[in-house]
Amino acid sequence: MTTKSYSLIVIGAGPAGYSAAIRAKQSGAQSVLLVEKERAGGTCLNRGCVPTKFLWEAVTLAKKIKNAQNYGIKTQASSIDFSELQSKRSKLIDMNGKGLGALLKSYAIELVEGSAKFVSANSIEITAVSGVTTASAEKILIATGSLPKSIPGIEIDHNKFIDSTDILNLTEVPKTLLVIGGGAIGVEFSGIFSELGCEVTLVEKENQLLPLEDPELAEEVKKSLQKQGVAVFTGVGTLDEHIAKAQKVLVATGRKPNIETLNLESAGIKYSKKGIDTDSHFETSAKGVYAAGDVAGYGLYAYTAQAEGIIAASNAMGNKITSELPPIPRVVFSTPPAASVGAGENHRPAGNIVVGRFPFSANSMAAIEASRAGWVKIVANKENGRILAGSIFGADAHNLITIIALAIKQKATLADMSREMFFHPSLAEAVHGACEDALGKCVDLPGKKQV
Amino acid sequence: MTTKSYSLIVIGAGPAGYSAAIRAKQSGAQSVLLVEKERAGGTCLNRGCVPTKFLWEAVTLAKKIKNAQNYGIKTQASSIDFSELQSKRSKLIDMNGKGLGALLKSYAIELVEGSAKFVSANSIEITAVSGVTTASAEKILIATGSLPKSIPGIEIDHNKFIDSTDILNLTEVPKTLLVIGGGAIGVEFSGIFSELGCEVTLVEKENQLLPLEDPELAEEVKKSLQKQGVAVFTGVGTLDEHIAKAQKVLVATGRKPNIETLNLESAGIKYSKKGIDTDSHFETSAKGVYAAGDVAGYGLYAYTAQAEGIIAASNAMGNKITSELPPIPRVVFSTPPAASVGAGENHRPAGNIVVGRFPFSANSMAAIEASRAGWVKIVANKENGRILAGSIFGADAHNLITIIALAIKQKATLADMSREMFFHPSLAEAVHGACEDALGKCVDLPGKKQV
C-alpha cells in the first residue's frame, strides 16, 4: 500500500472542512486532500440549515399566498404536495452540492469519498468502497462535524423515534408528531410540520423554549408556535404519555461531536464529551493536527464552523491568527424568525444598561409587506451608549441581525446609530427606531414616555 | 383676527415636518403648531414611497405565486384585480395616516388643515376651509416638500400627461404607457405597470438610466426592465413619436421645491430654483426660520427629510447640532431592487481602490428563496482597506444596503468585515463574500483569480 503525501489533509467536507481546504490553497498549499464519508457540504447543506430553510420558505410562501387577496391578487387556495416539495428540496441540495464540487475543483483540491481514521499524528487510513488507502500530510485538520444525540431512555430507532436527518427523508407528513427538545431544531421542525398539516406537540425540559435565549424572545417564539397550532409544553419531566400518543417522535435533544471512528488516541489527540480540545489557533494537543467546526464544540453553527476552518487553515499554513470570534448572531426560523446577538438584558445588571424597543407595527415596510408582528430590541451600555446586544422577532430578522452584530463589532454607540441613515421604507429602520427609543427620543413612537 | 402664539410652527406634515414637530416637543417645546394643506404624511406616505412600494409588493408577490410550484405548492394561476389593488392600497395609506394622527396627538401637537403663507419672519396666515387665521411663533420651520416638475414643451394636463400623483389614482391600467424620465420614479412605475399588463416604454435623455448611479447597477436595472417587457430607450432626443403612440404619458422628470404659495419674500427668506437656502443648522437667511426636507433641496428622500427635520428642530430648540449626514443609501425598486451607498468606483481613480464582488448565485439563501439574480459590490480604499462604497442588485437590497452604510459610517475595513459573523444561510452573507473577494480570498468563489 503506497502512502500519498499532502501539504494538508482535511477530514470532513462540511462548512469548516471545505472552507479550510480552499483557504489553505489560497494561502499557497501545494496539495490538499479533502476526505468526506458522505456528500460534500456537511450537515448544513445536506441535512441542516439549507433543507430546513427550504421547507420553511415553502410553508411561508404558502401562507403569503393565502393572504394574497390583500394585494388584489385573485388566486385559488393553495396546498403543498409534500412529496413534490421533498423532490424540489432534493433538487436544490443536488444543485448546491454540484456547485460545491465545482468550487473545490477550481482550487484543484482532491476530494475523496471515504471514512478516515488516524494512524499517527500525520497519517490516516481511508476506507472507501474501492478499498483501503493511506495518506500522510504535514498538517491535518479534523472537521467531521457532529451527530444527533439522544437522551437517556430514548433510542433513535429511525422508525418511530427519528432524528433531524430522518425527518427530512420522510415520504409523507405524519398525522401526529412529538418533538422532544425546544432548541432551534425542535422549534423549526415543529412550525414547519404544523404548517404542513401535522398535529405537533413540542416538549422541552427547561422552563422556556430556547433555554439560553432572551426570555422575551423565547416567549414570542412559543406564542408563535401556539398560533400555528403546535401544543407546546415546557418544564416537562416524563415523556411516556406524549410518546404513546405520537405517530413519530423527533428527538431534537442536541448534537455530539463526530469523533468515534477517528481513532484519535493513535495520534495523541485529546478530547472530551464536548469535542476535541483545541488552543486559540484551533490546534489540538497533537502538534500539526487542527480541529474546527462542530467537532471542536464551540458554536455548532455553519458560519462559525466556516470561520473556524479558515482560521485553522491559516494557522496550519503558518499565518498565525487567533480564534477570537466577534459576536455571533443566532437565528431560529420560527414564524416570523427570531434572531439575537450578544448577551441580552437577562445576562446584565439592570442598572448598567439601557434598553430600546421598536415594534414592527410602527414600521411602514412591515405594513406594506403585511409582516407587522414582532419587534427589535437593543441593549446598550447606560454610561457610554455602546451597543451590547440586540434581538429581533420579525420578518427578515436573519438579515437584519447583521446590522446589530456589526454595530457591536465596530463599537457603535446609540448616538452613532441615531445618526446612521436607514432607507425608507425598509424593515431595517426598526433597528434605528429601537436605538432612538433607547435614547428616549424616537419620533415614530408615541409620546407617553417622553412628554 | 386674533393671533395665536406658539413655540414652533411647522409648515408641512411630511417626514421632515412631523418629525421636527415631535422632536421639538421631545426637546421641551411648550406648544407646536403643524400646518398641513392636504393629508398628514406628505408625499412619502400619500403619493410616494409607501403606495409605490405597496404596488411593487403586489406585483412581486404575484410573480412569486407564479413560481410556487417550485416549492411543491399547488395553486391556480393568479391575476391582479387593479381596482381591488387600488382599494387595498388606499386602505393601507388610511391606516398609516390614522397612525400618524394618533402619534401627533400623543405629543399634544396641534395639527391644522390649511395653506400657510408668511406675513413676517415670525408670523403666518393660514387659509383653511373654515376661514383665514394668523399664527405667530418664535421659530418657524418650512417643510413643504416638493412637487412633480415637467420639462419644456410638455404640460402635465392630468389627463393624457400625468404625474406620479395622477398615476397612483388611475382607475384602470392603461393599454400603453410612455414614461419620460429614467430616474427612480420612472423606473419603479415602468416595472410595476408592465407587471400589471401595460405595454410600457421608458425614455431617458441621458445615456443611462439612473444617470447619477454606478453604470453597472444602472445597466442591471435596464436589463431587468427589458426582461419585464419594458421598451427602454436612453439618449432620447425627440419624444413626439413616442408620445403619439401612448395612451398615457407619465412625466417623471424630477421635482421642484414647493415654495410658490409661501410668500417667502415677506419674511426675507432667500431661495433658488433648487430650494430654500439654509446653513449647516438648516436655518434660512431669516433668523429663526428653518427649512428642511425636499424644500431645502438636498436629498429628496423621506429619510433624509426626516433626519433634516430632526436636526432643524433641535437647532430651533437651542440644541446646536450641525447638518452633517452620513452616507445616504439610495434604493430603486426594480426587480430585484437596486441599492447603493457612497460614491462608487466610477467616481474614484482606479489605482486608489479595490473592488470586490459576490453573485447571489453563489449564496445559499438566494437559492432557497429563488432569488439568485444579482450581486453585491464593495469598493474599498486600496491602501488601508476602508470601505468607501457599495452597491447591491438583488432581493432585499433595501435592507442589506444598511450593512454597507453602517460599515462606511463606522470606518470599517475589509478586514473588519472579513471577521464579522454573518448568519448562514442569509442573503446578508453576500456582503461578506464581496468583502472577502476584495481581499482576494473568498472561499465561496471559484479559484481562478487566486490560484
Chai-1 contact restraints between the chains, C-beta under 6 A:
chainA,res_idxA,chainB,res_idxB,connection_type,confidence,min_distance_angstrom,max_distance_angstrom,comment,restraint_id
A,S19,B,V443,contact,1.0,0.0,6.0,A-B,restraint_1
A,I22,B,V443,contact,1.0,0.0,6.0,A-B,restraint_2
A,R23,B,V443,contact,1.0,0.0,6.0,A-B,restraint_3
A,Q26,B,K441,contact,1.0,0.0,6.0,A-B,restraint_4
A,Q26,B,Q450,contact,1.0,0.0,6.0,A-B,restraint_5
A,C49,B,P425,contact,1.0,0.0,6.0,A-B,restraint_6
A,V50,B,S364,contact,1.0,0.0,6.0,A-B,restraint_7
A,K53,B,I368,contact,1.0,0.0,6.0,A-B,restraint_8
A,K53,B,P425,contact,1.0,0.0,6.0,A-B,restraint_9
A,F54,B,I368,contact,1.0,0.0,6.0,A-B,restraint_10
A,E57,B,I368,contact,1.0,0.0,6.0,A-B,restraint_11
A,E57,B,E369,contact,1.0,0.0,6.0,A-B,restraint_12
A,A58,B,Y71,contact,1.0,0.0,6.0,A-B,restraint_13
A,L61,B,Y71,contact,1.0,0.0,6.0,A-B,restraint_14
A,A62,B,I73,contact,1.0,0.0,6.0,A-B,restraint_15
A,I65,B,I65,contact,1.0,0.0,6.0,A-B,restraint_16
A,I65,B,T75,contact,1.0,0.0,6.0,A-B,restraint_17
A,N70,B,K88,contact,1.0,0.0,6.0,A-B,restraint_18
A,Y71,B,A58,contact,1.0,0.0,6.0,A-B,restraint_19
A,Y71,B,L61,contact,1.0,0.0,6.0,A-B,restraint_20
A,G72,B,I80,contact,1.0,0.0,6.0,A-B,restraint_21
A,G72,B,D81,contact,1.0,0.0,6.0,A-B,restraint_22
A,G72,B,E84,contact,1.0,0.0,6.0,A-B,restraint_23
A,G72,B,L85,contact,1.0,0.0,6.0,A-B,restraint_24
A,G72,B,K88,contact,1.0,0.0,6.0,A-B,restraint_25
A,I73,B,A62,contact,1.0,0.0,6.0,A-B,restraint_26
A,I73,B,S78,contact,1.0,0.0,6.0,A-B,restraint_27
A,I73,B,I80,contact,1.0,0.0,6.0,A-B,restraint_28
A,K74,B,S79,contact,1.0,0.0,6.0,A-B,restraint_29
A,K74,B,D81,contact,1.0,0.0,6.0,A-B,restraint_30
A,T75,B,I65,contact,1.0,0.0,6.0,A-B,restraint_31
A,T75,B,T75,contact,1.0,0.0,6.0,A-B,restraint_32
A,T75,B,Q76,contact,1.0,0.0,6.0,A-B,restraint_33
A,T75,B,S78,contact,1.0,0.0,6.0,A-B,restraint_34
A,Q76,B,T75,contact,1.0,0.0,6.0,A-B,restraint_35
A,Q76,B,Q76,contact,1.0,0.0,6.0,A-B,restraint_36
A,S78,B,I73,contact,1.0,0.0,6.0,A-B,restraint_37
A,S78,B,T75,contact,1.0,0.0,6.0,A-B,restraint_38
A,S79,B,K74,contact,1.0,0.0,6.0,A-B,restraint_39
A,I80,B,G72,contact,1.0,0.0,6.0,A-B,restraint_40
A,I80,B,I73,contact,1.0,0.0,6.0,A-B,restraint_41
A,D81,B,G72,contact,1.0,0.0,6.0,A-B,restraint_42
A,D81,B,K74,contact,1.0,0.0,6.0,A-B,restraint_43
A,E84,B,G72,contact,1.0,0.0,6.0,A-B,restraint_44
A,L85,B,G72,contact,1.0,0.0,6.0,A-B,restraint_45
A,K88,B,N70,contact,1.0,0.0,6.0,A-B,restraint_46
A,K88,B,G72,contact,1.0,0.0,6.0,A-B,restraint_47
A,L103,B,P446,contact,1.0,0.0,6.0,A-B,restraint_48
A,S106,B,P446,contact,1.0,0.0,6.0,A-B,restraint_49
A,S106,B,G447,contact,1.0,0.0,6.0,A-B,restraint_50
A,Y107,B,G447,contact,1.0,0.0,6.0,A-B,restraint_51
A,Y107,B,V451,contact,1.0,0.0,6.0,A-B,restraint_52
A,A302,B,H424,contact,1.0,0.0,6.0,A-B,restraint_53
A,Y303,B,H424,contact,1.0,0.0,6.0,A-B,restraint_54
A,P326,B,R419,contact,1.0,0.0,6.0,A-B,restraint_55
A,P326,B,E420,contact,1.0,0.0,6.0,A-B,restraint_56
A,P326,B,M421,contact,1.0,0.0,6.0,A-B,restraint_57
A,I328,B,M421,contact,1.0,0.0,6.0,A-B,restraint_58
A,P329,B,F423,contact,1.0,0.0,6.0,A-B,restraint_59
A,V331,B,F423,contact,1.0,0.0,6.0,A-B,restraint_60
A,S364,B,V50,contact,1.0,0.0,6.0,A-B,restraint_61
A,I368,B,K53,contact,1.0,0.0,6.0,A-B,restraint_62
A,I368,B,F54,contact,1.0,0.0,6.0,A-B,restraint_63
A,I368,B,E57,contact,1.0,0.0,6.0,A-B,restraint_64
A,E369,B,E57,contact,1.0,0.0,6.0,A-B,restraint_65
A,D396,B,N399,contact,1.0,0.0,6.0,A-B,restraint_66
A,H398,B,F423,contact,1.0,0.0,6.0,A-B,restraint_67
A,H398,B,S426,contact,1.0,0.0,6.0,A-B,restraint_68
A,N399,B,D396,contact,1.0,0.0,6.0,A-B,restraint_69
A,N399,B,N399,contact,1.0,0.0,6.0,A-B,restraint_70
A,N399,B,S426,contact,1.0,0.0,6.0,A-B,restraint_71
A,N399,B,L427,contact,1.0,0.0,6.0,A-B,restraint_72
A,N399,B,A428,contact,1.0,0.0,6.0,A-B,restraint_73
A,T402,B,I403,contact,1.0,0.0,6.0,A-B,restraint_74
A,T402,B,F422,contact,1.0,0.0,6.0,A-B,restraint_75
A,T402,B,A428,contact,1.0,0.0,6.0,A-B,restraint_76
A,I403,B,T402,contact,1.0,0.0,6.0,A-B,restraint_77
A,I403,B,I403,contact,1.0,0.0,6.0,A-B,restraint_78
A,L406,B,L406,contact,1.0,0.0,6.0,A-B,restraint_79
A,L406,B,E420,contact,1.0,0.0,6.0,A-B,restraint_80
A,K409,B,E420,contact,1.0,0.0,6.0,A-B,restraint_81
A,Q410,B,Q410,contact,1.0,0.0,6.0,A-B,restraint_82
A,Q410,B,A412,contact,1.0,0.0,6.0,A-B,restraint_83
A,A412,B,Q410,contact,1.0,0.0,6.0,A-B,restraint_84
A,R419,B,P326,contact,1.0,0.0,6.0,A-B,restraint_85
A,E420,B,P326,contact,1.0,0.0,6.0,A-B,restraint_86
A,E420,B,L406,contact,1.0,0.0,6.0,A-B,restraint_87
A,E420,B,K409,contact,1.0,0.0,6.0,A-B,restraint_88
A,M421,B,P326,contact,1.0,0.0,6.0,A-B,restraint_89
A,M421,B,I328,contact,1.0,0.0,6.0,A-B,restraint_90
A,F422,B,T402,contact,1.0,0.0,6.0,A-B,restraint_91
A,F423,B,P329,contact,1.0,0.0,6.0,A-B,restraint_92
A,F423,B,V331,contact,1.0,0.0,6.0,A-B,restraint_93
A,F423,B,H398,contact,1.0,0.0,6.0,A-B,restraint_94
A,H424,B,A302,contact,1.0,0.0,6.0,A-B,restraint_95
A,H424,B,Y303,contact,1.0,0.0,6.0,A-B,restraint_96
A,P425,B,C49,contact,1.0,0.0,6.0,A-B,restraint_97
A,P425,B,K53,contact,1.0,0.0,6.0,A-B,restraint_98
A,S426,B,H398,contact,1.0,0.0,6.0,A-B,restraint_99
A,S426,B,N399,contact,1.0,0.0,6.0,A-B,restraint_100
A,L427,B,N399,contact,1.0,0.0,6.0,A-B,restraint_101
A,A428,B,N399,contact,1.0,0.0,6.0,A-B,restraint_102
A,A428,B,T402,contact,1.0,0.0,6.0,A-B,restraint_103
A,K441,B,Q26,contact,1.0,0.0,6.0,A-B,restraint_104
A,V443,B,S19,contact,1.0,0.0,6.0,A-B,restraint_105
A,V443,B,I22,contact,1.0,0.0,6.0,A-B,restraint_106
A,V443,B,R23,contact,1.0,0.0,6.0,A-B,restraint_107
A,P446,B,L103,contact,1.0,0.0,6.0,A-B,restraint_108
A,P446,B,S106,contact,1.0,0.0,6.0,A-B,restraint_109
A,G447,B,S106,contact,1.0,0.0,6.0,A-B,restraint_110
A,G447,B,Y107,contact,1.0,0.0,6.0,A-B,restraint_111
A,Q450,B,Q26,contact,1.0,0.0,6.0,A-B,restraint_112
A,V451,B,Y107,contact,1.0,0.0,6.0,A-B,restraint_113
